[in-house]
Amino acid sequence: MRIAHVITRMIIGGAQENTLLNCLDLIRDHADDVLLITGPAVGPEGDLLSEGRAGELPIRMLDSLRRSIHPARDWKASRDIRAAIRDFRPDVVHTHSAKGGLLGRAVAWGEHVPAVIHSVHGAPFHPYQSFAAREFFKRCERWAARRCHRMVSVADAMTDLMVDAGVAPREKFQTIYSGMDVEPFVNANDHRTEIRNRFGFTDDHVVIGKIARLFHLKGHKDLVEASADVVRQNPNVRFLLVGDGILRSELQQQIASMGLGDHFVFAGLVPPAEVPSLIGAMDVLAHTSYREGLARALPQALIAGKPIISYDVDGAREVAINGETGFLVDPQDISGLAQAMVSLAADEAMRRRMGGEGQSRFTDQFRHQTMTREIRRLYQQVLAQT
């Protein structure tokens, strides 16, 4: 098959890693011709392609394709995507992200591409927007959904969200969990002592980690607020924040004002290849985002044998099985978040039991080869019907 993937930008993030692995699997395991169409990775979140991980993947970089809404530039991006598609002549166009998904689907549909697929990594509308913004993005998604054959959800919860919003009927969706290279996470503890020593953690410290951009709606402020009660009950708890972004100085000021500077370590932005060893240094992973399709950090931690604590949003409950692989907490429930962290910090046997349960349940399910096989089977089904 000839398959073109369209995504707004290839920053260091879950949707981007998912897309890159899918592209490379299609080339290496299935001998498909693949083209990645993307815009520049502007911003503080890093550039996934700059690390050489794209290998032999052909890339069409479009400077006009940007995340922010800009009518003139978006019109040019549509023209650039159309030129790329006409030049490549794909059997399948598979789109990702809000802007890439909207423009990519519209162009591919207009060009009569035989199979147009869109992945829902996270909805562009959410309760924390104004009513006008939320309705605008819902209407955009409804319009774009009529210009693709099928939609892939990274969690059942994303399908529920889109169907409830009237984006498309349920039969148009298929859940395919976001894949990853699981082996580094299975072996995440190999460098545990080395990484903990690097950050000044001792054997007595219980390290609670969070992996996310330091950005709005990621819930870092909630974690910091809850940490005061955790540290009061267990002074050996330390927090490791992996990621960078515009809120770093604000968070550092919040931590300093609470007198918790000795309990927090900022690892900063790290290459994806370093994430497994950082998870290996943790004892618990906390995820306090207010919205997320299904954060990759959750299954990554479980595959590494670490229990998780997550806000009960979107697809989190599909891996955070309350009382079995970790704890689910209502968003903004600071006391509930603190209590979950206190419970796990105090009970090593519970941490081992929950982490082991997660590892046995989800390792095979989240292999990227499994994801790619299911996605490619979907391509074949659509092509057979057109």
C-alpha positions in Angstrom: 0.0 0.0 0.0 0.9 3.7 -0.4 0.1 5.5 2.9 0.4 9.2 3.7 0.2 10.2 7.3 -0.7 13.8 8.1 0.1 15.4 11.5 0.4 19.0 12.5 3.8 18.8 14.2 6.2 16.2 15.4 6.9 17.4 18.9 8.0 15.0 21.6 4.5 13.7 22.6 2.4 10.6 22.6 0.4 11.1 19.4 3.7 11.9 17.6 5.5 8.8 18.9 2.4 6.7 18.0 2.5 8.1 14.4 6.2 7.6 13.9 6.2 4.0 15.1 3.2 3.3 12.9 5.0 4.7 9.8 8.2 2.8 10.5 6.3 -0.5 11.1 4.5 -0.2 7.8 7.8 0.3 6.0 9.8 -2.4 7.9 7.3 -5.1 8.6 4.9 -4.7 5.7 7.0 -3.2 2.9 4.5 -0.4 2.4 5.4 3.0 0.8 4.9 5.6 3.5 5.1 9.4 3.5 4.9 11.6 6.6 3.4 15.1 5.9 4.0 17.4 8.9 4.6 21.0 9.9 7.6 22.3 11.9 7.9 21.4 15.6 7.8 24.9 17.0 7.6 25.5 20.7 9.4 24.2 23.9 8.2 20.6 23.5 11.1 19.4 21.5 11.4 17.9 18.0 10.9 14.1 17.7 12.4 14.0 14.2 15.6 15.9 15.2 16.9 12.8 17.0 17.3 10.7 13.9 14.5 8.4 14.9 12.7 8.7 11.6 15.2 6.5 9.9 14.3 5.8 6.3 10.9 7.4 6.6 10.3 10.0 3.8 9.1 13.3 5.2 7.4 16.3 3.5 7.9 19.3 5.8 5.3 22.0 5.3 6.1 25.3 6.9 2.5 26.5 6.4 1.1 23.7 8.6 0.9 25.1 12.1 -1.2 24.4 15.2 -2.7 27.9 15.7 -5.7 29.0 13.6 -4.6 31.4 10.9 -6.9 31.6 7.9 -4.4 32.7 5.3 -1.7 30.3 6.4 -4.2 27.4 6.8 -5.4 28.0 3.2 -1.8 27.7 2.1 -1.4 24.6 4.2 -4.3 23.0 2.4 -2.7 23.8 -0.9 0.6 22.3 0.2 -1.1 19.1 1.6 -2.9 18.8 -1.7 0.3 19.1 -3.7 2.0 16.5 -1.5 -0.9 14.0 -1.9 -1.1 14.5 -5.7 2.6 13.9 -5.9 2.6 10.8 -3.7 -0.8 9.4 -4.9 -1.6 7.4 -1.8 -4.1 4.5 -1.3 -4.6 5.7 2.3 -4.4 9.1 4.0 -4.2 8.7 7.8 -4.6 12.0 9.7 -3.7 12.9 13.3 -4.3 16.0 15.5 -6.9 18.7 15.2 -5.4 20.9 12.5 -3.7 18.1 10.6 -6.9 16.1 10.9 -9.2 18.8 9.7 -7.1 20.0 6.7 -5.8 16.5 5.8 -9.2 14.9 5.7 -10.7 17.7 3.7 -8.0 17.6 1.1 -7.8 13.8 0.9 -11.6 13.5 0.6 -11.6 16.1 -2.2 -8.8 14.2 -4.0 -10.9 11.0 -3.8 -8.3 9.1 -1.9 -9.6 5.5 -1.6 -9.2 5.3 2.2 -9.2 8.3 4.5 -8.7 7.5 8.2 -8.4 9.8 11.2 -7.0 9.0 14.6 -8.5 10.6 17.7 -5.6 10.9 20.2 -7.6 13.5 22.2 -10.6 15.7 21.4 -10.0 19.3 20.6 -13.0 20.3 22.6 -13.2 20.0 26.4 -15.1 21.4 29.4 -12.3 23.9 30.3 -12.9 26.0 27.1 -15.5 28.7 26.7 -18.8 27.6 25.3 -18.2 29.3 22.0 -14.8 27.7 21.6 -16.1 24.2 22.5 -19.0 24.5 20.0 -16.7 25.8 17.3 -14.4 22.8 17.6 -17.3 20.3 17.8 -18.7 21.7 14.6 -15.3 21.4 13.0 -15.0 17.8 14.0 -18.5 17.0 12.8 -17.6 18.6 9.4 -14.3 16.7 9.1 -15.9 13.4 10.3 -18.0 13.4 7.1 -14.8 13.5 5.1 -13.2 10.3 6.2 -14.2 6.6 6.0 -13.3 5.5 9.5 -11.9 6.9 12.8 -9.5 5.3 15.2 -9.8 6.0 18.9 -6.9 5.4 21.2 -9.4 4.5 24.0 -13.0 3.5 24.2 -13.6 6.7 26.2 -12.6 8.8 23.2 -15.3 7.1 21.1 -17.9 7.7 23.8 -16.8 11.4 23.9 -17.0 11.9 20.2 -20.3 10.0 19.8 -21.9 11.9 22.7 -20.8 15.2 21.0 -22.5 14.1 17.8 -19.3 14.0 15.8 -20.0 10.7 14.1 -22.0 7.5 14.7 -20.4 4.8 16.9 -20.0 2.4 14.0 -17.5 4.8 12.4 -15.1 4.3 15.2 -12.7 1.5 16.2 -10.5 1.5 19.3 -6.8 0.6 18.7 -4.6 1.3 21.6 -1.6 3.5 21.1 1.5 1.3 20.6 5.0 1.7 21.9 8.3 -0.2 22.1 7.5 -2.1 25.3 10.9 -3.9 25.9 12.7 -0.8 27.3 9.8 -0.4 29.8 9.9 -4.1 30.8 13.6 -3.6 31.6 13.1 -0.2 33.1 14.7 -1.1 36.4 18.1 -2.0 34.8 19.4 1.5 35.5 17.4 2.3 38.6 20.3 2.8 41.0 22.3 4.9 38.6 19.3 7.2 37.8 18.3 7.6 41.4 21.9 8.5 42.4 22.0 11.1 39.6 19.0 12.9 41.1 20.0 12.5 44.7 17.4 9.9 45.6 18.4 7.3 48.3 17.1 3.8 48.9 14.8 5.3 51.6 13.1 7.7 49.3 9.8 6.9 47.6 9.8 8.6 44.3 6.5 9.7 42.7 6.9 10.7 39.1 4.9 12.7 36.6 5.6 12.8 32.9 4.0 15.6 31.0 4.6 19.0 29.4 4.7 21.8 31.9 1.6 23.2 30.4 -2.0 24.3 31.2 -4.5 21.5 32.0 -1.7 19.0 32.8 -2.4 19.3 36.5 1.0 20.0 37.9 -0.3 22.6 40.3 -2.7 20.1 41.7 0.2 17.6 42.3 2.3 20.3 44.0 -0.7 21.3 46.2 -1.4 17.7 47.2 2.3 17.1 47.9 2.3 19.2 51.0 0.0 16.7 52.8 2.0 13.7 51.4 5.3 15.1 52.7 3.8 15.9 56.1 2.8 12.3 56.5 5.9 10.7 54.8 8.9 13.0 54.7 10.8 10.4 52.5 8.6 11.0 49.5 10.3 12.8 46.6 8.7 14.0 43.3 10.3 13.7 39.9 8.8 15.9 37.1 9.8 14.9 33.6 9.0 17.4 30.9 9.4 21.1 30.2 7.2 24.0 29.1 5.9 27.5 29.8 4.8 26.8 33.4 8.2 25.8 34.7 9.1 29.0 36.5 5.6 29.3 37.9 5.7 25.8 39.3 9.2 26.3 40.8 7.9 29.4 42.6 4.8 27.5 43.9 7.1 24.8 45.2 9.5 27.2 46.8 6.7 29.2 48.5 5.5 26.0 50.1 8.9 25.1 51.4 9.0 21.9 49.3 12.1 22.7 47.2 14.0 19.7 48.7 11.3 17.3 47.7 11.0 18.1 44.0 13.3 17.4 41.1 12.8 18.8 37.6 14.3 16.4 35.0 13.4 18.8 32.1 12.7 17.7 28.6 14.3 14.4 27.8 14.6 12.2 24.7 11.9 9.5 24.5 14.7 6.9 24.8 15.5 8.1 28.3 11.9 7.8 29.6 12.1 4.1 30.5 15.1 4.5 32.8 13.4 7.5 34.4 10.3 5.4 35.1 12.6 2.7 36.5 13.8 5.3 39.0 10.2 5.9 40.2 8.1 3.9 42.6 4.8 5.4 41.6 3.6 7.4 38.6 1.0 10.1 39.0 -1.0 11.6 36.1 -3.1 14.6 36.9 -4.0 15.9 33.4 -7.6 17.3 33.1 -7.9 15.9 29.6 -6.0 13.3 27.6 -7.1 10.5 25.2 -5.0 7.9 27.0 -1.7 9.2 28.3 1.1 6.9 27.2 2.8 7.4 30.5 0.1 5.3 32.2 0.7 2.0 30.3 4.4 2.8 30.2 4.6 2.9 34.0 2.5 -0.3 34.3 4.6 -2.2 31.8 7.6 -1.2 33.9 5.8 -2.7 36.9 5.0 0.6 38.6 1.5 1.4 40.0 -0.3 4.5 38.8 -2.5 7.2 40.2 -4.6 9.1 37.6 -7.4 11.6 37.4 -10.5 9.8 36.1 -10.6 11.5 32.7 -11.1 10.1 29.2 -9.4 6.7 28.8 -7.4 6.5 32.1 -9.8 4.0 33.7 -9.1 1.5 30.9 -5.6 1.0 32.4 -5.9 2.5 35.9 -8.0 -0.2 37.3 -9.0 1.2 40.7 -7.5 -1.0 43.5 -5.8 -3.4 41.1 -3.3 -1.5 39.0 -3.5 1.8 40.9 -6.0 4.5 42.0 -8.4 6.7 40.1 -9.1 10.1 41.6 -11.7 12.7 40.5 -10.2 15.7 38.8 -9.3 18.5 41.2 -9.8 16.2 44.2 -6.6 17.3 45.9 -7.3 15.4 49.2 -8.1 12.2 47.2 -4.9 12.6 45.2 -2.9 13.1 48.4 -4.5 10.1 50.1 -3.7 7.9 47.1 -0.1 9.0 47.1 0.2 8.5 50.9 -1.3 5.0 50.6 1.1 3.8 47.9 4.1 5.5 49.5 3.5 3.7 52.7 3.1 0.2 51.3 5.8 -1.4 49.2 3.9 -4.7 48.9 0.9 -2.9 47.5 3.2 -1.1 45.0 4.7 -4.4 43.8 1.3 -6.1 43.6 -0.3 -3.4 41.6 2.7 -2.8 39.3 3.0 -6.5 38.6 -0.7 -6.8 37.8 -0.4 -3.9 35.3 2.7 -5.4 33.7 1.0 -8.8 33.1 -2.2 -7.2 31.7 -0.9 -4.5 29.4 2.6 -5.4 28.0 1.3 -7.3 24.9 -1.7 -5.1 24.4 0.5 -2.0 23.9 3.2 -3.4 21.6 3.5 -1.1 18.6 3.5 -4.0 16.3 0.1 -5.0 17.6 -1.2 -1.5 16.9 0.2 -1.4 13.4 -1.3 -4.8 12.5 -4.7 -3.6 13.6 -4.4 -0.3 11.8 -3.3 -1.9 8.6 -6.1 -4.4 8.8 -8.5 -1.4 9.0 -6.9 0.1 5.9 -7.5 -3.2 4.1 -11.1 -3.3 5.2 -11.8 0.2 3.9 -10.0 -0.4 0.7 -12.0 -3.5 0.1 -15.3 -1.6 0.4 -14.4 1.3 -1.9 
